[in-house]
Amino acid sequence: MSEQDYLNYFNLKFWKTSSFFSGLILAVSDCLMIMLSIGISFFIINFLNHSWINFRSFVTYWTYLAPAIAVFYAAGLYPGISLPPADEVKKAGICCFFIFAGIALSIAIETAGEKKPLVIAFILAVPFALVLLPSGRELARHIFAGTKWFGVPAVFFVKSNNGNFIIERFLKRPDLGYKPALIIDQKATEYRTFNDIPVYAPTEEIFKVIKKTGIKVAIIIDYNQDLYLFNEYFRYTITIPKGQDVNTISSSVRDFGGVLGFSSTHNLTKNLSLIAKRFVDIFLLLISSPVTIPVVAIVALLVKITSPGPVFYGHTRIGKNGKEFKCWKFRSMVIDADKQLEKILAENPQMRAEWEKDRKFTNDPRVTKIGKILRKTSIDEIPQFFNILVGEMSFVGPRPVTKPELEKYGKKSDFILTVQPGLSGFWQISGRSDTGYEERITLDSYYIHNWSVWLDIWIIIKTVYVVIKGKGAY
């Protein structure tokens, strides 16, 4: 492909290099979610007493949207490309608190406290906004990620095949916002393609072509040639280390008498963090109980009617600090599942290989008809609310593992066991049964390194989306 051919290719596939439209999409989503949050809070107050507040009057507060978006922009929420999820939830939550609290305070002062229901409505809108804003952004990204409207083109600088898995991650996740438009390979000797992306050697001609395209983002992966050129040709440069052993986003720079160092904190070793996490668990148990208790009763009856045997199944898992516990689920298999497993492993080499790799079958013949529905919808895991209640698990955490599985975690096993396992977590929202052990370990390690209440909130929001979609469940 000649340089002119590449320009034609680029102009056909990427119609812009600015992130303006990406930010605009998220801004529109934010406006809708802010109004929805206010509307829900007004509806609740109106439902309690019609004379307290006029439900339809919430639409008159659209005039606050412009200053709210300005506050979001000042907080760095736009254009929102590759913004860490925990940061996004934190910034959106704090901004909404001050915006709604400011509106409530101004109403209270202007009316000398005569419109208390209105003040309460705006305070009540804060928790709804904390959930709805990240949810709306997540939905907007998934709707527009595959279009030309969202994201910006980026040039990836690599050395041989070292950056392939990272480039593949960006290709699989267009919602991240950086779309591979060109690959510059330090070791390339001739033109080739990687997943239909042009790959060139780092020549003066190709850098001139890059300048003509107007691409502003360079992503550097194990590349160390002519680094001085990046400031001349790109506005933004991102360096991604080939090794991902250090995967904390909470690192801060420290100055030791003129010597720079990086520090990070394992937040889940702090007592205050553990108290906050436990508080969130109890709060979620309480607010979900009106729904979960009837569901447990109905599902228990269905399991008992459709299949002989106990309603619940407790599987031994390894918890925090290596302590064993019974991880409860609705029974979704036949009662002699263990004997059938031995027979399957002895007679079917292909299924034995699958079991040894993931400790699961894609199509498990031992699962009952009702069990397939329970697994697909993840309803089979609701009994783990009891594990959370007694403190054996948390709503969010690393995947609970069995003793044989720990061997696959290698040196990371002790680190993973420093925290409580979770009903949901990074591996669950990243494909669940579709993810291999290596990726699970990486995701669980990332969660522990970067834990915050805001990250837990984002994972819970994302879990709802994954469960509804049924992604990776079998």
C-alpha positions as a printed NumPy array, in Angstrom:
array([[  0.   ,   0.   ,   0.   ],
       [  1.485,   3.339,  -1.069],
       [  1.306,   6.466,   1.086],
       [ -1.48 ,   7.874,  -1.112],
       [ -3.389,   4.599,  -0.856],
       [ -3.131,   4.843,   2.917],
       [ -4.508,   8.389,   2.89 ],
       [ -7.464,   7.166,   0.842],
       [ -7.951,   4.27 ,   3.28 ],
       [ -7.776,   6.617,   6.259],
       [-10.22 ,   9.154,   4.841],
       [-12.682,   6.379,   4.086],
       [-12.53 ,   4.776,   7.523],
       [-11.963,   7.774,   9.802],
       [-13.849,  10.955,   9.073],
       [-12.51 ,  12.921,  12.045],
       [ -9.522,  13.057,  14.384],
       [-11.138,  15.215,  17.058],
       [-12.707,  13.89 ,  20.268],
       [-15.405,  16.593,  20.198],
       [-18.227,  14.301,  19.104],
       [-17.237,  11.667,  21.675],
       [-17.567,  14.284,  24.395],
       [-20.825,  15.532,  22.893],
       [-22.341,  12.038,  22.974],
       [-21.485,  11.657,  26.661],
       [-22.721,  15.201,  27.413],
       [-26.119,  14.406,  25.872],
       [-26.249,  11.183,  27.897],
       [-25.365,  13.096,  31.071],
       [-28.141,  15.639,  30.443],
       [-30.698,  12.866,  30.01 ],
       [-29.539,  11.06 ,  33.162],
       [-29.524,  14.262,  35.245],
       [-33.125,  15.01 ,  34.222],
       [-34.096,  11.373,  34.824],
       [-32.569,  11.502,  38.326],
       [-34.496,  14.666,  39.152],
       [-37.663,  13.182,  37.645],
       [-37.417,  10.005,  39.748],
       [-36.869,  11.955,  42.969],
       [-39.794,  14.279,  42.171],
       [-41.977,  11.243,  41.431],
       [-41.12 ,   9.654,  44.804],
       [-41.915,  12.833,  46.764],
       [-45.121,  13.301,  44.757],
       [-46.087,   9.66 ,  45.359],
       [-45.744,  10.138,  49.118],
       [-47.95 ,  13.234,  49.102],
       [-49.419,  14.891,  46.001],
       [-49.604,  18.25 ,  47.733],
       [-45.891,  18.387,  48.498],
       [-44.591,  18.724,  44.975],
       [-45.764,  18.904,  41.367],
       [-44.154,  15.945,  39.604],
       [-44.25 ,  17.513,  36.127],
       [-42.449,  20.618,  37.344],
       [-39.114,  18.747,  37.262],
       [-38.773,  19.544,  33.535],
       [-38.479,  23.265,  34.362],
       [-35.053,  22.627,  35.876],
       [-33.463,  21.934,  32.493],
       [-31.937,  25.411,  32.792],
       [-29.371,  23.938,  35.203],
       [-28.041,  21.545,  32.573],
       [-25.613,  24.012,  30.962],
       [-23.81 ,  24.91 ,  34.223],
       [-23.848,  21.206,  35.206],
       [-22.1  ,  20.232,  31.959],
       [-19.591,  23.054,  32.531],
       [-18.822,  21.604,  35.971],
       [-18.418,  18.13 ,  34.458],
       [-16.059,  19.518,  31.83 ],
       [-13.973,  21.283,  34.485],
       [-13.774,  17.983,  36.397],
       [-12.291,  16.252,  33.323],
       [-15.329,  14.134,  32.429],
       [-15.11 ,  15.138,  28.762],
       [-14.313,  13.852,  26.221],
       [-14.303,  10.769,  28.467],
       [-12.06 ,   8.581,  26.31 ],
       [-10.256,   5.861,  28.297],
       [-11.255,   7.522,  31.551],
       [-10.676,   5.029,  34.412],
       [-14.115,   3.728,  35.5  ],
       [-13.559,   4.448,  39.201],
       [-12.471,   8.022,  38.419],
       [-15.515,   8.531,  36.224],
       [-17.921,   7.344,  38.924],
       [-16.107,   9.378,  41.585],
       [-16.016,  12.609,  39.597],
       [-19.609,  12.268,  38.412],
       [-20.826,  11.456,  41.918],
       [-19.001,  14.353,  43.593],
       [-20.051,  16.812,  40.882],
       [-23.701,  15.759,  41.163],
       [-23.601,  16.076,  44.943],
       [-22.377,  19.663,  44.809],
       [-24.685,  20.577,  41.888],
       [-27.842,  19.212,  43.507],
       [-26.834,  20.364,  46.986],
       [-26.205,  23.841,  45.564],
       [-29.643,  23.925,  43.918],
       [-31.286,  22.678,  47.127],
       [-29.441,  25.266,  49.216],
       [-30.419,  28.117,  46.903],
       [-34.088,  27.033,  47.026],
       [-33.987,  26.79 ,  50.816],
       [-32.504,  30.303,  51.13 ],
       [-34.833,  31.9  ,  48.569],
       [-37.999,  30.384,  50.043],
       [-36.908,  30.632,  53.696],
       [-37.491,  26.905,  54.103],
       [-41.07 ,  26.971,  52.783],
       [-40.345,  24.439,  50.036],
       [-38.724,  21.675,  52.06 ],
       [-40.103,  18.87 ,  49.819],
       [-38.381,  20.504,  46.848],
       [-35.109,  20.665,  48.764],
       [-35.461,  17.01 ,  49.791],
       [-36.189,  16.033,  46.172],
       [-32.894,  17.469,  44.941],
       [-30.938,  15.802,  47.761],
       [-32.715,  12.529,  46.936],
       [-31.631,  12.905,  43.287],
       [-27.945,  12.484,  44.245],
       [-27.885,   8.668,  44.746],
       [-29.972,   8.172,  41.615],
       [-27.523,  10.29 ,  39.616],
       [-24.597,   8.339,  41.088],
       [-26.025,   5.184,  39.492],
       [-27.694,   6.583,  36.376],
       [-24.853,   8.798,  35.099],
       [-22.255,   5.974,  34.814],
       [-24.998,   3.662,  33.494],
       [-25.963,   6.167,  30.805],
       [-22.339,   6.677,  29.811],
       [-21.768,   2.925,  29.6  ],
       [-24.859,   2.528,  27.441],
       [-23.873,   5.457,  25.196],
       [-20.396,   4.02 ,  24.671],
       [-21.777,   0.624,  23.669],
       [-24.34 ,   2.159,  21.317],
       [-21.899,   4.488,  19.543],
       [-18.586,   2.623,  19.971],
       [-18.882,   0.876,  16.625],
       [-19.742,   4.064,  14.755],
       [-17.57 ,   6.834,  13.318],
       [-19.06 ,   9.243,  15.829],
       [-17.253,   7.862,  18.87 ],
       [-13.514,   7.602,  19.475],
       [-10.419,   8.916,  17.739],
       [ -7.841,   7.248,  15.466],
       [ -4.464,   6.439,  16.993],
       [ -1.067,   5.317,  15.716],
       [  0.411,   2.319,  17.553],
       [  4.199,   2.115,  17.788],
       [  5.466,  -1.419,  18.447],
       [  8.525,  -3.642,  18.177],
       [  7.732,  -6.809,  16.205],
       [  4.743,  -8.678,  17.722],
       [  5.13 ,  -7.358,  21.256],
       [  2.081,  -5.116,  21.09 ],
       [ -0.312,  -7.479,  19.337],
       [ -2.368,  -8.418,  22.393],
       [ -2.785,  -4.758,  23.359],
       [ -3.858,  -3.764,  19.848],
       [ -6.31 ,  -6.679,  19.851],
       [ -7.742,  -5.382,  23.126],
       [ -8.436,  -1.997,  21.534],
       [-10.012,  -3.68 ,  18.509],
       [-12.288,  -5.79 ,  20.705],
       [-13.141,  -2.812,  22.908],
       [-14.035,   0.134,  20.639],
       [-15.762,   1.683,  23.671],
       [-12.258,   2.493,  24.993],
       [-12.181,   5.252,  22.387],
       [ -8.795,   4.766,  20.714],
       [ -9.183,   3.126,  17.303],
       [ -6.045,   1.599,  15.732],
       [ -5.558,   3.428,  12.418],
       [ -1.927,   2.589,  11.736],
       [  0.861,   0.454,  13.197],
       [  4.51 ,   1.498,  13.046],
       [  6.704,  -1.549,  13.635],
       [ 10.305,  -0.84 ,  14.6  ],
       [ 11.347,  -4.251,  13.221],
       [  9.283,  -4.152,  10.015],
       [ 11.141,  -4.522,   6.723],
       [  8.141,  -4.444,   4.397],
       [  4.484,  -3.505,   4.33 ],
       [  1.975,  -5.915,   5.899],
       [ -1.321,  -5.859,   7.771],
       [ -2.398,  -6.957,  11.226],
       [ -6.135,  -7.555,  11.593],
       [ -6.632,  -5.382,   8.481],
       [ -4.613,  -2.527,  10.005],
       [ -1.714,  -1.302,   7.817],
       [  1.749,  -1.922,   9.286],
       [  4.708,   0.196,   8.142],
       [  8.351,   0.581,   9.024],
       [  9.259,   3.91 ,  10.713],
       [ 10.297,   5.955,   7.684],
       [ 10.36 ,   9.687,   7.118],
       [  7.688,   9.301,   4.423],
       [  5.2  ,   7.571,   6.697],
       [  5.646,  10.248,   9.368],
       [  4.774,  12.866,   6.759],
       [  1.656,  10.871,   5.888],
       [  0.711,  10.765,   9.585],
       [  1.01 ,  14.546,   9.738],
       [ -1.332,  14.879,   6.728],
       [ -3.98 ,  12.708,   8.408],
       [ -4.061,  14.917,  11.494],
       [ -3.901,  11.974,  13.889],
       [ -3.212,  13.398,  17.338],
       [ -2.678,  10.263,  19.445],
       [  0.366,   7.982,  19.587],
       [  0.317,   4.801,  21.683],
       [  3.797,   3.452,  22.379],
       [  4.317,  -0.232,  23.213],
       [  7.923,  -1.405,  23.679],
       [  9.147,   1.064,  21.019],
       [ 12.405,   2.978,  21.482],
       [ 13.366,   4.475,  18.116],
       [ 13.347,   8.22 ,  17.301],
       [ 11.301,   9.069,  20.384],
       [ 12.049,  12.772,  19.922],
       [  9.69 ,  12.797,  16.917],
       [  6.584,  12.207,  19.025],
       [  6.411,  15.756,  20.37 ],
       [  6.628,  17.078,  16.834],
       [  3.965,  14.878,  15.251],
       [  1.467,  14.148,  18.073],
       [ -0.49 ,  16.103,  20.636],
       [ -0.998,  13.142,  22.962],
       [  1.355,  10.227,  23.648],
       [  0.443,   7.181,  25.724],
       [  3.042,   4.644,  26.809],
       [  1.78 ,   1.148,  27.627],
       [  4.369,  -1.166,  29.238],
       [  4.633,  -4.604,  27.649],
       [  4.643,  -6.206,  31.083],
       [  1.536,  -5.507,  33.15 ],
       [  2.831,  -6.635,  36.553],
       [  2.439,  -3.12 ,  37.944],
       [ -1.206,  -2.385,  37.184],
       [ -2.208,   0.223,  39.739],
       [ -3.72 ,   3.511,  38.594],
       [ -3.344,   4.986,  42.07 ],
       [  0.426,   5.482,  41.766],
       [  1.717,   8.907,  42.752],
       [  5.092,  10.543,  42.167],
       [  7.237,  11.155,  45.268],
       [ 10.312,  13.358,  45.542],
       [ 13.103,  11.943,  47.705],
       [ 15.552,  14.826,  47.798],
       [ 15.708,  15.189,  44.031],
       [ 15.223,  11.464,  43.348],
       [ 11.826,  10.592,  41.886],
       [  9.929,   7.508,  42.931],
       [  6.434,   6.048,  42.525],
       [  4.247,   4.979,  45.427],
       [  1.034,   2.976,  45.503],
       [ -1.315,   1.815,  48.251],
       [ -3.04 ,  -1.518,  48.844],
       [ -6.303,   0.085,  50.006],
       [ -7.974,  -3.154,  51.07 ],
       [ -5.478,  -3.541,  53.933],
       [ -6.82 ,  -0.364,  55.573],
       [ -9.407,  -0.823,  58.339],
       [-11.402,   2.203,  57.166],
       [-11.593,   0.785,  53.638],
       [-12.765,  -2.581,  54.95 ],
       [-15.451,  -0.872,  57.05 ],
       [-16.631,   1.127,  54.026],
       [-16.748,  -2.013,  51.873],
       [-18.71 ,  -3.895,  54.539],
       [-21.128,  -0.98 ,  54.865],
       [-21.797,  -1.077,  51.11 ],
       [-22.42 ,  -4.846,  51.302],
       [-24.959,  -4.509,  54.137],
       [-26.66 ,  -1.556,  52.438],
       [-27.043,  -3.501,  49.176],
       [-28.403,  -6.526,  51.061],
       [-31.035,  -4.355,  52.743],
       [-32.253,  -2.506,  49.648],
       [-32.332,  -5.683,  47.542],
       [-34.121,  -7.858,  50.131],
       [-37.703,  -6.936,  49.034],
       [-36.838,  -8.448,  45.636],
       [-34.429, -11.257,  46.523],
       [-36.498, -12.855,  49.31 ],
       [-39.565, -13.571,  47.091],
       [-37.266, -14.669,  44.247],
       [-35.492, -17.151,  46.546],
       [-38.84 , -18.609,  47.66 ],
       [-40.158, -18.992,  44.083],
       [-36.932, -20.446,  42.645],
       [-36.552, -22.844,  45.583],
       [-40.044, -24.176,  44.855],
       [-39.278, -24.569,  41.126],
       [-36.007, -26.412,  41.788],
       [-37.741, -28.786,  44.219],
       [-40.632, -29.526,  41.86 ],
       [-38.587, -30.045,  38.675],
       [-35.71 , -32.125,  40.038],
       [-35.264, -34.543,  42.968],
       [-32.705, -33.544,  45.55 ],
       [-31.811, -30.554,  47.744],
       [-32.663, -26.986,  46.717],
       [-29.25 , -25.546,  47.564],
       [-25.768, -26.737,  46.73 ],
       [-22.755, -25.735,  48.793],
       [-19.392, -26.004,  47.069],
       [-16.193, -25.648,  49.095],
       [-14.214, -22.567,  48.056],
       [-11.127, -20.838,  49.398],
       [-11.817, -17.481,  51.021],
       [ -9.79 , -14.684,  52.567],
       [ -6.455, -15.791,  54.09 ],
       [ -6.981, -19.321,  52.754],
       [-10.03 , -20.077,  54.922],
       [-12.434, -22.615,  53.402],
       [-16.173, -21.898,  53.234],
       [-19.307, -23.243,  51.566],
       [-20.219, -21.112,  48.561],
       [-23.974, -21.498,  48.167],
       [-25.948, -21.714,  44.934],
       [-29.302, -23.004,  43.811],
       [-28.748, -26.582,  42.689],
       [-28.631, -26.495,  38.903],
       [-27.31 , -30.023,  38.312],
       [-28.558, -33.57 ,  38.8  ],
       [-27.903, -35.023,  42.261],
       [-25.218, -37.476,  41.074],
       [-23.264, -34.76 ,  39.21 ],
       [-19.908, -35.779,  40.745],
       [-20.26 , -39.393,  39.575],
       [-21.304, -38.264,  36.109],
       [-18.276, -35.957,  36.002],
       [-15.932, -38.877,  36.663],
       [-17.58 , -40.801,  33.841],
       [-17.35 , -37.845,  31.417],
       [-13.662, -37.24 ,  32.194],
       [-12.885, -40.936,  31.748],
       [-14.78 , -41.397,  28.47 ],
       [-14.512, -38.026,  26.683],
       [-10.936, -36.716,  26.128],
       [-12.173, -33.485,  24.526],
       [-14.378, -32.589,  27.5  ],
       [-11.615, -33.669,  29.888],
       [ -9.246, -31.181,  28.227],
       [-11.874, -28.438,  28.531],
       [-12.376, -29.239,  32.225],
       [ -8.648, -29.245,  32.961],
       [ -8.323, -25.851,  31.285],
       [-11.296, -23.937,  32.771],
       [-12.898, -26.282,  35.352],
       [-16.144, -25.824,  33.386],
       [-17.969, -27.213,  30.364],
       [-19.473, -24.963,  27.725],
       [-22.36 , -27.422,  27.391],
       [-22.541, -29.367,  30.635],
       [-24.789, -32.457,  30.263],
       [-25.264, -32.59 ,  34.056],
       [-27.235, -29.316,  34.161],
       [-31.015, -29.62 ,  34.572],
       [-33.524, -27.76 ,  32.381],
       [-34.367, -25.249,  35.098],
       [-30.652, -25.115,  35.938],
       [-29.818, -23.834,  32.453],
       [-32.199, -20.914,  32.944],
       [-30.834, -20.186,  36.423],
       [-27.258, -20.158,  35.125],
       [-28.028, -18.07 ,  32.059],
       [-29.692, -15.415,  34.221],
       [-27.206, -15.846,  37.112],
       [-30.163, -16.387,  39.47 ],
       [-28.41 , -19.549,  40.683],
       [-25.928, -17.311,  42.536],
       [-28.493, -15.405,  44.639],
       [-27.985, -17.76 ,  47.658],
       [-24.481, -16.267,  47.894],
       [-26.221, -13.268,  49.49 ],
       [-26.091, -15.45 ,  52.618],
       [-22.297, -15.771,  52.239],
       [-22.15 , -11.969,  52.001],
       [-24.377, -11.556,  55.07 ],
       [-22.118, -13.701,  57.269],
       [-18.966, -11.986,  55.935],
       [-17.497, -14.868,  53.916],
       [-17.898, -12.982,  50.642],
       [-18.485,  -9.461,  49.356],
       [-20.668,  -8.177,  46.535],
       [-17.501,  -7.313,  44.613],
       [-14.157,  -9.085,  44.766],
       [-11.936, -11.692,  43.102],
       [-13.566, -14.858,  41.83 ],
       [-14.012, -17.472,  44.614],
       [-11.765, -20.393,  43.741],
       [-11.512, -24.065,  44.621],
       [ -8.391, -25.658,  46.071],
       [ -7.313, -27.306,  42.762],
       [ -7.742, -23.963,  40.96 ],
       [ -5.251, -22.234,  43.257],
       [ -2.426, -24.073,  41.512],
       [ -3.251, -22.179,  38.319],
       [ -2.794, -18.881,  40.179],
       [  0.839, -19.704,  40.936],
       [  2.698, -16.963,  42.839],
       [ -0.404, -14.752,  42.696],
       [ -2.491, -17.112,  44.861],
       [ -1.478, -15.618,  48.224],
       [ -2.066, -12.091,  46.913],
       [ -5.548, -12.964,  45.592],
       [ -6.444, -14.477,  48.981],
       [ -5.659, -11.254,  50.865],
       [ -9.241, -10.069,  50.22 ],
       [-12.728, -11.545,  50.363],
       [-13.968, -13.22 ,  47.168],
       [-16.879, -11.538,  45.431],
       [-20.264, -12.378,  43.972],
       [-19.187, -10.163,  41.075],
       [-15.884,  -8.681,  39.997],
       [-13.725,  -7.661,  37.097],
       [-13.576, -11.173,  35.623],
       [-17.375, -11.517,  35.796],
       [-18.002,  -8.31 ,  33.841],
       [-15.263,  -9.145,  31.333],
       [-16.725, -12.326,  29.921],
       [-17.191, -14.568,  32.988],
       [-16.965, -18.154,  31.696],
       [-15.44 , -16.911,  28.422],
       [-12.264, -15.696,  30.141],
       [ -9.243, -17.955,  30.675],
       [ -7.313, -18.287,  33.917],
       [ -4.48 , -15.985,  32.871],
       [ -6.908, -13.161,  32.155],
       [ -8.893, -13.859,  35.339],
       [ -5.741, -13.564,  37.434],
       [ -4.802, -10.29 ,  35.715],
       [ -8.293,  -8.849,  36.244],
       [ -8.481,  -9.933,  39.894],
       [ -5.023,  -8.472,  40.545],
       [ -6.055,  -5.207,  38.893],
       [ -9.12 ,  -5.015,  41.151],
       [ -7.115,  -5.525,  44.352],
       [ -4.449,  -3.01 ,  43.319],
       [ -7.011,  -0.35 ,  42.375],
       [ -9.872,  -0.918,  44.814],
       [-12.088,   1.972,  45.825],
       [-15.763,   2.342,  46.709],
       [-16.182,   4.061,  43.332],
       [-14.735,   1.053,  41.515],
       [-17.153,  -1.238,  43.365],
       [-20.088,   0.947,  42.331],
       [-18.992,   0.827,  38.68 ],
       [-18.563,  -2.975,  38.752],
       [-22.04 ,  -3.402,  40.278],
       [-23.534,  -1.191,  37.546],
       [-21.654,  -3.12 ,  34.854],
       [-22.725,  -6.443,  36.415],
       [-26.388,  -5.563,  35.878],
       [-25.652,  -4.911,  32.187],
       [-23.713,  -8.193,  31.807],
       [-26.411, -10.252,  33.564],
       [-29.177,  -8.753,  31.4  ],
       [-27.127,  -9.45 ,  28.287],
       [-26.269, -12.958,  29.519],
       [-22.679, -12.565,  28.345],
       [-20.372, -15.481,  29.187],
       [-22.937, -17.293,  31.327],
       [-23.24 , -21.082,  31.016]])
